[in-house]
Amino acid sequence: MHLETLKTFCDLVETKSLSRAAKLNHVTQSAVSQQLRALEARYKRKLIDRAPRIGARPTEAGTVLYAEVKPLLERFSEVERRLLEGPNAVAGSVRVATVYSVGLHTLPPAMKKSLSLHPGVNLRLEYRRTDLVYDACLAGEVDFGIVALPKRRRELEIVPLGEDELWLVTAPDHALARRKKVTLADLDGSPFVGFDRDIPTRRLVDRILRGKASVSYVMELDNIETIKRSVEAGLGVSILPAPALAAEVRAGTLAARRFTGPPLKRSFGAIYRRTRELSTAARTFLELLKAEL
């Protein structure tokens, strides 16, 4: 079995066209047909349905083959690139999984700088729930993940990156928005919009409030953007990282206040599987994050 044949098959599935798959692989349409027949003969299964109006479509067996082979081809391409470019080349793909609150509001300046310094790097940022970021790192689906309040696990390395300050956030017409100073006690009895109970930031906020204020959770959500929209709608108040509030505060759709007393902080960091050898590009990006955040 040749890798070229499998790549042509994957291109055929993606383009739904023999002619486009042939062009991508610098061969004739006849060659694509021959490679497809060879695959179907090997597995004794029809892999592609072809019809004039719908083009080339994978059968059930073809869908299984594509789903399993495509990641292997991508991985092989990355290994080949690294070997050909040498150990010090800062180029290639870097896949990072991150939670919304960090990825959308804290990473962009560092990403912009990294791309300007290393134009040969292709940063692929994926937004996931915290538990799915851990899963992606353990499964080797990404180079590293970025989460709030990283939890120590035997299989993972943790690289501290920085801290966010947590602020009170309300709708602009909320009574607390008119105060210059707010304390945690001022939240006592308030309707509250927070993260789901299994999210680390939720557990941190609950610890912060314990003994200071008793709030009533009216909504529990899995990402920061939906929490902000709920607070904008006047459904309750929340406690969120300050960097994630800047755009809405400027637009006047949310009001944010720093609590009196010592700052309330939330740490965040990178995680990656201990047995994973980070590429030069991934190591370089991680070092830049440590310096910039």
SULZIJO-V425021 format. One record per backbone hydrogen bond with DSSP energy under -0.5 kcal/mol. NH is the residue of the N-H (numbers start at 1). CO is the residue of the C=O. E is the energy in kcal/mol with one decimal. If there is no record, write none. Layout:
nh;co;e
NH;CO;E
NH;CO;E
//
This chain:
nh;co;e
6;2;-1.6
7;3;-2.7
8;4;-2.4
9;5;-2.2
10;6;-2.4
11;7;-2.6
12;8;-2.2
13;9;-2.2
14;10;-2.3
15;11;-2.7
16;12;-2.1
21;17;-2.2
22;18;-2.4
23;19;-2.1
24;20;-2.4
25;21;-1.3
26;23;-0.9
27;22;-2.4
32;28;-1.7
33;29;-2.4
34;30;-2.2
35;31;-2.4
36;32;-2.4
37;33;-2.5
38;34;-2.2
39;35;-2.0
40;36;-2.6
41;37;-2.3
42;38;-2.1
43;39;-2.3
44;40;-1.1
45;40;-1.1
49;57;-3.6
51;55;-1.3
55;51;-2.0
56;16;-1.8
57;49;-2.9
57;55;-0.5
59;47;-2.2
63;59;-2.6
64;60;-1.8
65;61;-2.4
66;62;-2.6
67;63;-2.4
68;64;-1.7
69;65;-2.5
70;66;-2.5
71;67;-0.5
72;68;-0.6
73;69;-2.3
74;70;-2.2
75;71;-2.3
76;72;-2.6
77;73;-2.5
78;74;-1.9
79;75;-2.4
80;76;-2.8
81;77;-2.3
82;78;-2.3
83;79;-2.3
84;80;-2.3
85;81;-2.5
86;82;-1.4
89;86;-1.0
91;89;-1.1
92;120;-2.4
94;122;-2.5
96;94;-0.5
96;124;-2.6
97;144;-1.6
98;126;-2.9
99;146;-1.4
102;99;-0.6
103;99;-2.8
104;100;-2.6
106;102;-2.2
107;102;-1.9
110;107;-0.6
111;107;-2.4
112;108;-2.6
113;109;-2.0
114;110;-2.4
115;111;-2.4
116;112;-1.7
117;113;-2.2
118;114;-2.6
121;118;-2.1
122;92;-2.8
123;121;-0.7
124;94;-3.1
125;123;-0.6
126;96;-2.9
128;98;-2.2
128;126;-0.5
133;129;-1.7
134;130;-1.8
135;131;-2.0
136;132;-2.3
137;133;-2.0
138;134;-2.5
139;135;-2.2
140;137;-0.9
141;136;-2.2
142;136;-0.9
143;95;-2.1
144;95;-1.3
145;271;-3.0
146;97;-2.3
147;269;-2.3
149;267;-3.2
156;153;-1.5
157;272;-3.2
159;270;-2.9
160;158;-0.5
161;268;-2.1
162;268;-1.7
164;266;-2.9
166;264;-3.3
167;240;-3.0
168;257;-2.5
169;238;-2.6
170;255;-2.8
174;171;-1.9
177;174;-1.1
178;174;-0.6
178;175;-1.2
179;176;-1.1
182;258;-0.6
186;183;-0.8
187;184;-1.8
188;185;-1.7
189;214;-3.6
190;187;-2.6
192;216;-3.0
193;237;-3.0
194;192;-0.5
194;219;-2.3
196;221;-1.9
199;196;-1.7
202;199;-1.0
203;199;-1.6
204;200;-2.2
205;201;-2.5
206;202;-2.5
207;203;-1.8
208;204;-2.3
209;205;-2.3
210;206;-1.5
212;209;-2.6
213;209;-2.5
215;213;-0.6
216;190;-2.6
217;215;-0.6
218;192;-2.7
218;216;-0.5
219;192;-1.2
221;194;-2.7
227;223;-1.4
228;224;-2.4
229;225;-2.0
230;226;-1.8
231;227;-2.2
232;228;-2.6
233;229;-1.6
234;231;-1.9
235;230;-2.1
237;191;-2.4
238;169;-2.0
240;167;-2.2
242;165;-3.2
244;241;-1.2
245;242;-2.2
246;242;-0.6
246;243;-0.6
249;245;-2.4
250;246;-2.4
251;247;-2.0
252;248;-0.9
252;249;-0.5
253;248;-1.9
254;248;-1.1
255;170;-2.8
257;168;-2.4
260;182;-2.4
265;263;-0.6
266;164;-2.8
268;162;-2.2
269;147;-2.4
270;159;-2.7
271;145;-2.6
272;157;-1.6
274;155;-2.9
276;273;-1.9
278;276;-0.8
283;279;-2.8
284;280;-2.6
285;281;-2.3
286;282;-2.3
287;283;-2.4
288;284;-2.0
289;285;-2.1
290;286;-2.1
291;287;-1.7
292;288;-2.2
293;289;-2.4
//
